[in-house]
Amino acid sequence: MRPSTLRALNRAAELTRQNRLTEAMLIAEPVILTADAYEGEEIRQWLRDHVSDFTGENHRPPKELP
């Protein structure tokens, strides 16, 4: 992932935690929309791995039933 993309995602996460969702979307959306297929997959994985960066909470994946 390009460093500029990572910076934008980190900034969007910071703004989201501050309840500034509109600003977060203005920063993240162009980066996400212009990503190629490879970087798009990296972004999706980063978002999955960093949910707590956006919520400020520590989320654990749901437990699988036996």
Stockholm file with secondary structure:
# STOCKHOLM 1.0

chainA/1-66         MRPSTLRALNRAAELTRQNRLTEAMLIAEPVILTADAYEGEEIRQWLRDHVSDFTGENHRPPKELP
#=GR chainA/1-66 SS CCHHHHHHHHHHHHHHHTTCHHHHHHHHHHHHHHCCHHHHHHHHHHHHHTHHHHHSSCCCCCCCCC
#=GC SS_cons        CCHHHHHHHHHHHHHHHTTCHHHHHHHHHHHHHHCCHHHHHHHHHHHHHTHHHHHSSCCCCCCCCC
//
